[in-house]
Amino acid sequence: MAAKVEANGGSGKVGVSVVSAKIPAVAHPLAEKPDEVASNISYHAQFSPHFSPFKFEPEQAYYATAESVRDRLIRQWNETYAHFHKVDPKQTYYLSMEFLQGRALTNAIGNLNIQDAYADALRKFGLELEEITEQEKDAALGNGGLGRLASCFLDSMATLNLPAWGYGLRYRYGLFKQRITREGQEEVAEDWLEKFSPWEVVRHDILYPIRFFGHVEVNPNGSRKWVGGEVVQALAYDVPIPGYQTKNTISLRLWEAKASAEDFNLFLFNDGQHDAASVLHSRAQQICAVLYPGDTTEGGKLLRLKQQFFLCSASLQDIISRFKERRQGPWNWSEFPTKVAVQLNDTHPTLVIPELMRLLMDNEELGWEEAWDVTSRTVAYTNHTVLPEALEKWSQPVMWKLLPRHMEIIQEIDKRFTAVISTTRLDLESELATMRILDDNPQKPVVRMANLCVVSSHAVNGVAQLHSDILKSELFANYVSIWPTKFQNKTNGITPRRWIQFCNPELSRIITKWLKTDKWVTNLDLLTGLRQFADNEDLQEEWLSAKMASKKRLARFVLQVTGESIDPDSLFDIQVKRIHEYKRQLLNILGVIYRYKKLKEMSPEERKKSTPRTVMIGGKAFATYTNAIRIVRLVNDVGAVVNSDPEVNSFLKVVFVPNYNVSVAEVLIPGSELSQHISTAGMEASGTSNMKFALNGCLIIGTLDGANVEIREEIGEENFFLFGATAEDVPRLRKERENGLFNPDPRFEEAKKFIRSGVFGSYDYSPLLESLEGNSGYGRGDYFLVGHDFPSYMDAQAKVDEVYRDRKKWLKMSILSTAGSGKFSSDRTIAQYAKEIWNIEECRVP
């Protein structure tokens, strides 16, 4: 039977309805040649079926292609773990509540260097690789920078051949999928697992019991045991993480919560009590349903705490099981930290500390001192924030209820720490109340998770030089005086594979051509070699054409997802990140509003002299964060007016890009020319999208915050549009504001007044604008200094307009931006973690 192509049910889409008989369905799991790859895809379409036979449209082709690639990965995976088992190196276990992986297909075939073979193979079916990769849904396992950093780190661990695992949770519905309506943001559940993910392998033999609630039994010999309560099972799903052009393929192990058949009460079910019969199954399903469930109720708080403990307990039981598997009992536990490094990605996995203590003392029968020595030598902590609301503090009553044994252990850690300070550091006695792990305020007793991490870990690091300096001089200053060598900086990085090599192939080819090598993909410092060509007209022309190709791709994407046409000849100005007042999307849109008002006041001749600009803003706002939701609405309301104004819309467009995720970023970042990283100085720990934009030759307008400081140093301050207060200025400026000493810029007042005039619709923006007004009080007093920074922001934007009109100058700055981005590879960051915190070494598969 010949391959038959038919119209797809009148939809106008044409799909290959039957896998071609010309392509034999033969298994070739390690295929490299296009013919063999095509046969292997055909084999999976027929013999690993997930759909009705006789259907081979792009969606079916995607699943068959993914399974063909997975064959190769499984072989490498098995070889990697066999090698690790044989060598028995020290291994790192990276625990994170989020992993923002993005699509796996492009990344896998790119890292395995088989893109061309797969592109050729798919053409034999009349399909294009690009169309097939578009079928994949982003794995909804994270939200923002924290999760994307974790995923970049996994890519670098594999590429550097390091013995490492990632541990996370398998969220069925993610955070949410963002839809934009006339009312602003609407949240719906993510559907990435609605069918299935071809990349994960369920490990039915990897199952651990996880207990909640219950009580502590004291045995006659004084030992303690946590018993009773409810017990669910943690089931492992593994996702392969291939390194770039290496055999090493490591694992991201994701836990899913389930109850067993024994927990289903058949008697109650047959008695008509259907819900009561499966109550534990229902509770187990809730644990991994959603990332960051709402926590305004006690039930919400319990669920978040359950998630955190579930991740920690399952991962530690797995790590201990692997440690024992390699050794004959009785086990020498002092050896454990020489074989195991556990990294806590922020405070979410803090419960690793009391859980490891519990497992060692209650299950393995170690004494306190030995268990504490093992725990503190094993665990290290990365801090990601100085924002007080983001430093987790858990209610003591909630903790006692859910985790009674762990609260006993935390109490003891707190007691011993307090005793040490009281006897050895009398100078810190007055600071002890804020340094303790337990805050026993009778109105609101809490456990301070960051303090528990600092006291218990052997290393604590910030994620950019400025951030680490603030941790040492402010947030953790008292601890630094006790343990000066515990605190380090590890400036974040990004993987150059996903963030330029695969998402910006035109620019990557130009870089390789001018550097005369592609080694820069794994040695990003080589990019400095571009500096000598920054003024070269041939390079500038090629650079411009690559940027234009990316801009046209982005314009097509924006038309597809928003219906808005944008002009690739205008300046593409992008701010994409989680919507938060400290990230100051509000400053951006106020600047746009002022620009719109001025354009309206100009004559047609004056307008023609302006720099046409398309402003794109994207990011998710937490559903309970009212001002963030209002900011999303304001951007959309402004866009609706500006984009339909015939006098102005060829000089200014405003687009809100919905449902920002990794795949959206892979289109936006290569096409961007100006990127906004404009947080209030001292509030952004690092930021990593700033690195992605800079690497892709996009210029940054920004404050001296997070990694902006180091980016500006590396690329040259003349290639960075700087504005705003510095971190040192901020406390003084807030104090002056409280004392009524702030005088707003007339342009700032004009922009706010324009919103209040109703020109952008009838929605009441007063509460949002009032947050910028008054001198003090809850939700007032402009805590994030939008008003203070507005004039220097507008001046910097005027400078952007001026430079953009000088094409040669702009292109030179763009080339120098890429040339100075070498430091910001996650390969560099991970090599530093490996050497300076984890003490692990390369373990390359031969």
Rosetta blueprint (number, residue, H / E / L):
1 M L
2 A L
3 A L
4 K L
5 V E
6 E E
7 A E
8 N L
9 G L
10 G L
11 S L
12 G L
13 K L
14 V E
15 G E
16 V E
17 S L
18 V L
19 V L
20 S L
21 A L
22 K L
23 I L
24 P L
25 A L
26 V L
27 A L
28 H L
29 P L
30 L L
31 A L
32 E L
33 K L
34 P H
35 D H
36 E H
37 V H
38 A H
39 S H
40 N H
41 I H
42 S H
43 Y H
44 H H
45 A H
46 Q H
47 F H
48 S L
49 P L
50 H L
51 F L
52 S L
53 P L
54 F L
55 K L
56 F E
57 E L
58 P H
59 E H
60 Q H
61 A H
62 Y H
63 Y H
64 A H
65 T H
66 A H
67 E H
68 S H
69 V H
70 R H
71 D H
72 R H
73 L H
74 I H
75 R H
76 Q H
77 W H
78 N H
79 E H
80 T H
81 Y H
82 A H
83 H H
84 F H
85 H H
86 K H
87 V H
88 D L
89 P L
90 K L
91 Q E
92 T E
93 Y E
94 Y E
95 L E
96 S L
97 M L
98 E L
99 F L
100 L L
101 Q L
102 G L
103 R L
104 A L
105 L H
106 T H
107 N H
108 A H
109 I H
110 G H
111 N H
112 L L
113 N L
114 I L
115 Q H
116 D H
117 A H
118 Y H
119 A H
120 D H
121 A H
122 L H
123 R H
124 K L
125 F L
126 G L
127 L L
128 E L
129 L H
130 E H
131 E H
132 I H
133 T H
134 E L
135 Q L
136 E L
137 K L
138 D L
139 A L
140 A L
141 L L
142 G L
143 N L
144 G L
145 G H
146 L H
147 G H
148 R H
149 L H
150 A H
151 S H
152 C H
153 F H
154 L H
155 D H
156 S H
157 M H
158 A H
159 T H
160 L L
161 N L
162 L L
163 P L
164 A E
165 W E
166 G E
167 Y E
168 G E
169 L E
170 R L
171 Y L
172 R L
173 Y L
174 G L
175 L L
176 F L
177 K E
178 Q E
179 R E
180 I E
181 T E
182 R L
183 E L
184 G E
185 Q E
186 E E
187 E E
188 V E
189 A L
190 E L
191 D L
192 W L
193 L L
194 E L
195 K L
196 F L
197 S L
198 P L
199 W L
200 E L
201 V E
202 V E
203 R E
204 H E
205 D E
206 I E
207 L E
208 Y E
209 P E
210 I E
211 R E
212 F E
213 F L
214 G L
215 H E
216 V E
217 E E
218 V E
219 N L
220 P L
221 N L
222 G L
223 S L
224 R E
225 K E
226 W E
227 V E
228 G L
229 G L
230 E E
231 V E
232 V E
233 Q E
234 A E
235 L E
236 A E
237 Y E
238 D E
239 V E
240 P E
241 I E
242 P E
243 G L
244 Y L
245 Q L
246 T L
247 K L
248 N L
249 T E
250 I E
251 S E
252 L E
253 R E
254 L E
255 W E
256 E E
257 A E
258 K E
259 A L
260 S L
261 A H
262 E H
263 D H
264 F L
265 N L
266 L H
267 F H
268 L H
269 F H
270 N H
271 D L
272 G L
273 Q L
274 H H
275 D H
276 A H
277 A H
278 S L
279 V H
280 L H
281 H H
282 S H
283 R H
284 A H
285 Q H
286 Q H
287 I H
288 C L
289 A L
290 V L
291 L L
292 Y L
293 P L
294 G L
295 D L
296 T L
297 T L
298 E H
299 G H
300 G H
301 K H
302 L H
303 L H
304 R H
305 L H
306 K H
307 Q H
308 Q H
309 F H
310 F H
311 L H
312 C H
313 S H
314 A H
315 S H
316 L H
317 Q H
318 D H
319 I H
320 I H
321 S H
322 R H
323 F H
324 K H
325 E H
326 R L
327 R L
328 Q L
329 G L
330 P L
331 W L
332 N L
333 W H
334 S H
335 E H
336 F H
337 P H
338 T H
339 K H
340 V E
341 A E
342 V E
343 Q E
344 L E
345 N E
346 D L
347 T L
348 H L
349 P L
350 T L
351 L L
352 V H
353 I H
354 P H
355 E H
356 L H
357 M H
358 R H
359 L H
360 L H
361 M H
362 D H
363 N H
364 E L
365 E L
366 L L
367 G L
368 W H
369 E H
370 E H
371 A H
372 W H
373 D H
374 V H
375 T H
376 S H
377 R H
378 T H
379 V E
380 A E
381 Y E
382 T E
383 N L
384 H L
385 T L
386 V L
387 L L
388 P H
389 E H
390 A H
391 L L
392 E L
393 K E
394 W E
395 S E
396 Q H
397 P H
398 V H
399 M H
400 W H
401 K H
402 L H
403 L L
404 P H
405 R H
406 H H
407 M H
408 E H
409 I H
410 I H
411 Q H
412 E H
413 I H
414 D H
415 K H
416 R H
417 F H
418 T H
419 A H
420 V H
421 I H
422 S H
423 T H
424 T H
425 R L
426 L H
427 D H
428 L H
429 E H
430 S H
431 E H
432 L H
433 A H
434 T H
435 M H
436 R L
437 I L
438 L E
439 D E
440 D L
441 N L
442 P L
443 Q L
444 K L
445 P L
446 V E
447 V E
448 R E
449 M H
450 A H
451 N H
452 L H
453 C H
454 V H
455 V H
456 S H
457 S L
458 H L
459 A E
460 V E
461 N E
462 G E
463 V L
464 A L
465 Q H
466 L H
467 H H
468 S H
469 D H
470 I H
471 L H
472 K H
473 S H
474 E H
475 L H
476 F L
477 A H
478 N H
479 Y H
480 V H
481 S H
482 I H
483 W L
484 P L
485 T L
486 K L
487 F E
488 Q E
489 N E
490 K L
491 T L
492 N L
493 G L
494 I E
495 T L
496 P H
497 R H
498 R H
499 W H
500 I H
501 Q H
502 F H
503 C L
504 N L
505 P H
506 E H
507 L H
508 S H
509 R H
510 I H
511 I H
512 T H
513 K H
514 W H
515 L H
516 K L
517 T L
518 D L
519 K H
520 W H
521 V H
522 T L
523 N L
524 L H
525 D H
526 L H
527 L H
528 T H
529 G H
530 L H
531 R H
532 Q H
533 F H
534 A L
535 D L
536 N L
537 E H
538 D H
539 L H
540 Q H
541 E H
542 E H
543 W H
544 L H
545 S H
546 A H
547 K H
548 M H
549 A H
550 S H
551 K H
552 K H
553 R H
554 L H
555 A H
556 R H
557 F H
558 V H
559 L H
560 Q H
561 V H
562 T H
563 G L
564 E L
565 S L
566 I L
567 D L
568 P L
569 D L
570 S L
571 L E
572 F E
573 D E
574 I E
575 Q E
576 V E
577 K L
578 R L
579 I L
580 H L
581 E H
582 Y H
583 K H
584 R L
585 Q H
586 L H
587 L H
588 N H
589 I H
590 L H
591 G H
592 V H
593 I H
594 Y H
595 R H
596 Y H
597 K H
598 K H
599 L H
600 K H
601 E H
602 M L
603 S L
604 P H
605 E H
606 E H
607 R H
608 K H
609 K L
610 S L
611 T L
612 P L
613 R E
614 T E
615 V E
616 M E
617 I E
618 G E
619 G L
620 K L
621 A L
622 F L
623 A L
624 T L
625 Y L
626 T H
627 N H
628 A H
629 I H
630 R H
631 I H
632 V H
633 R H
634 L H
635 V H
636 N H
637 D H
638 V H
639 G H
640 A H
641 V H
642 V H
643 N H
644 S L
645 D L
646 P L
647 E L
648 V L
649 N L
650 S L
651 F L
652 L E
653 K E
654 V E
655 V E
656 F E
657 V E
658 P L
659 N L
660 Y L
661 N L
662 V H
663 S H
664 V H
665 A H
666 E H
667 V H
668 L H
669 I H
670 P H
671 G H
672 S L
673 E L
674 L E
675 S E
676 Q E
677 H E
678 I L
679 S L
680 T L
681 A L
682 G L
683 M L
684 E L
685 A L
686 S L
687 G L
688 T L
689 S H
690 N H
691 M H
692 K H
693 F H
694 A H
695 L H
696 N L
697 G L
698 C L
699 L E
700 I E
701 I E
702 G E
703 T L
704 L L
705 D L
706 G L
707 A L
708 N H
709 V H
710 E H
711 I H
712 R H
713 E H
714 E H
715 I H
716 G L
717 E H
718 E H
719 N H
720 F L
721 F E
722 L E
723 F L
724 G L
725 A L
726 T L
727 A L
728 E L
729 D H
730 V H
731 P H
732 R H
733 L H
734 R H
735 K H
736 E H
737 R H
738 E H
739 N L
740 G L
741 L L
742 F L
743 N L
744 P L
745 D L
746 P H
747 R H
748 F H
749 E H
750 E H
751 A H
752 K H
753 K H
754 F H
755 I H
756 R H
757 S L
758 G L
759 V L
760 F L
761 G L
762 S L
763 Y L
764 D L
765 Y L
766 S H
767 P H
768 L H
769 L H
770 E H
771 S L
772 L L
773 E L
774 G L
775 N L
776 S L
777 G L
778 Y L
779 G L
780 R L
781 G L
782 D L
783 Y L
784 F L
785 L L
786 V H
787 G H
788 H H
789 D H
790 F H
791 P H
792 S H
793 Y H
794 M H
795 D H
796 A H
797 Q H
798 A H
799 K H
800 V H
801 D H
802 E H
803 V H
804 Y H
805 R L
806 D L
807 R H
808 K H
809 K H
810 W H
811 L H
812 K H
813 M H
814 S H
815 I H
816 L H
817 S H
818 T H
819 A H
820 G L
821 S L
822 G H
823 K H
824 F H
825 S E
826 S H
827 D H
828 R H
829 T H
830 I H
831 A H
832 Q H
833 Y H
834 A H
835 K H
836 E H
837 I H
838 W H
839 N L
840 I L
841 E L
842 E L
843 C L
844 R L
845 V L
846 P L
